[in-house]
Amino acid sequence: LSEADVQQLRTRRLFELVLTMDVREPERLPADLLARLSEEERRWVTGLTMSGAAVQPPRVCVAEIQKRRLKAELTALNLEVDALLADAQPTARDRLQTLQRRKLALAKQLEQTEDLT
């Protein structure tokens, strides 16, 4: 995951916390993690583990997180393009070209993440 992917997560603090934990004793990870969480986070994690929700493979989770970020970025770009087109200022042309190149790059990345799921 990229930093941009992690930044969008509501569970970013939990994710970052897990990355800092000592994994030499993996059987202790759940208890050690719960001990470091706030009461609200503990309730959320405990509720999630008790829900019986299907667990996806890590590659599917990573691809989904990336897709969500890419789609949000594409939406923001489209809004900016629409605003520039409505403005019709001569300086908007350069910005539109830059945005179009970024849109193409994002669309390609999104297509690649679709192939992972």
C-alpha positions as CSV (number, residue, x, y, z in Angstrom):
1,L,0.0,0.0,0.0
2,S,1.1,3.5,-0.7
3,E,1.1,6.3,1.9
4,A,-1.9,7.8,0.0
5,D,-3.8,4.5,0.4
6,V,-3.1,4.3,4.1
7,Q,-4.1,8.0,4.6
8,Q,-7.6,7.4,3.4
9,L,-8.3,4.5,5.8
10,R,-10.6,5.1,8.8
11,T,-8.6,2.4,10.5
12,R,-5.3,4.1,9.7
13,R,-4.2,4.3,13.3
14,L,-4.8,0.6,13.8
15,F,-2.9,-0.3,10.6
16,E,0.0,1.9,11.7
17,L,0.0,0.4,15.2
18,V,0.1,-3.1,13.8
19,L,3.1,-2.2,11.7
20,T,5.1,-1.1,14.8
21,M,4.4,-4.2,16.8
22,D,6.9,-6.9,17.6
23,V,6.1,-10.0,15.5
24,R,8.6,-12.4,17.1
25,E,5.8,-13.9,19.1
26,P,2.8,-13.9,16.7
27,E,0.6,-15.7,19.2
28,R,0.8,-12.6,21.4
29,L,-0.2,-10.1,18.7
30,P,-4.0,-10.1,19.3
31,A,-3.7,-9.5,23.0
32,D,-0.9,-7.0,22.6
33,L,-2.9,-5.1,19.9
34,L,-6.0,-5.0,22.1
35,A,-4.0,-3.7,25.0
36,R,-2.8,-0.7,22.9
37,L,-6.3,0.3,21.6
38,S,-8.7,2.8,23.0
39,E,-11.9,1.5,24.4
40,E,-13.8,2.5,21.2
41,E,-11.2,0.8,19.0
42,R,-11.3,-2.3,21.1
43,R,-15.1,-2.5,20.8
44,W,-14.9,-2.0,17.0
45,V,-12.2,-4.7,16.6
46,T,-14.0,-7.1,18.9
47,G,-17.3,-6.6,17.2
48,L,-15.7,-7.1,13.8
49,T,-14.1,-10.4,14.8
50,M,-17.3,-11.6,16.3
51,S,-19.4,-10.6,13.3
52,G,-18.5,-13.7,11.3
53,A,-17.8,-11.4,8.3
54,A,-15.9,-13.2,5.5
55,V,-12.2,-12.5,5.5
56,Q,-10.6,-11.8,2.2
57,P,-7.1,-12.6,1.1
58,P,-4.6,-9.7,1.7
59,R,-4.1,-9.1,-2.1
60,V,-7.9,-8.6,-2.5
61,C,-8.0,-6.2,0.4
62,V,-5.0,-4.2,-0.9
63,A,-6.6,-4.0,-4.4
64,E,-9.9,-2.8,-2.9
65,I,-8.2,-0.1,-0.9
66,Q,-6.2,1.0,-3.9
67,K,-9.4,1.0,-6.1
68,R,-11.2,3.2,-3.6
69,R,-8.4,5.8,-3.5
70,L,-8.0,5.8,-7.3
71,K,-11.8,6.2,-7.9
72,A,-11.9,9.1,-5.4
73,E,-8.9,10.8,-7.1
74,L,-10.5,10.3,-10.5
75,T,-13.8,11.9,-9.2
76,A,-11.8,14.9,-7.9
77,L,-10.0,15.2,-11.2
78,N,-13.3,15.1,-13.1
79,L,-14.7,17.9,-10.9
80,E,-11.7,20.0,-11.5
81,V,-11.8,19.4,-15.3
82,D,-15.5,20.3,-15.3
83,A,-14.8,23.6,-13.5
84,L,-11.9,24.4,-15.9
85,L,-14.1,23.7,-18.9
86,A,-16.8,26.0,-17.5
87,D,-14.2,28.7,-16.8
88,A,-12.8,28.7,-20.4
89,Q,-9.8,30.8,-19.5
90,P,-6.7,30.6,-21.8
91,T,-4.6,29.4,-18.8
92,A,-7.0,26.5,-18.2
93,R,-5.7,24.7,-21.3
94,D,-2.3,23.8,-19.7
95,R,-4.0,22.6,-16.5
96,L,-6.5,20.6,-18.5
97,Q,-3.7,18.8,-20.4
98,T,-2.0,18.0,-17.0
99,L,-5.3,16.7,-15.6
100,Q,-5.9,14.6,-18.7
101,R,-2.5,12.9,-18.4
102,R,-3.2,12.2,-14.7
103,K,-6.6,10.8,-15.5
104,L,-5.1,8.4,-18.0
105,A,-2.4,7.3,-15.5
106,L,-5.1,6.8,-12.8
107,A,-7.3,4.9,-15.2
108,K,-4.4,2.6,-16.0
109,Q,-3.7,2.0,-12.3
110,L,-7.3,1.3,-11.7
111,E,-7.4,-1.2,-14.5
112,Q,-4.4,-3.0,-13.0
113,T,-6.0,-3.2,-9.6
114,E,-9.2,-4.6,-11.2
115,D,-7.0,-7.5,-12.6
116,L,-5.9,-8.4,-9.0
117,T,-9.4,-9.1,-7.8
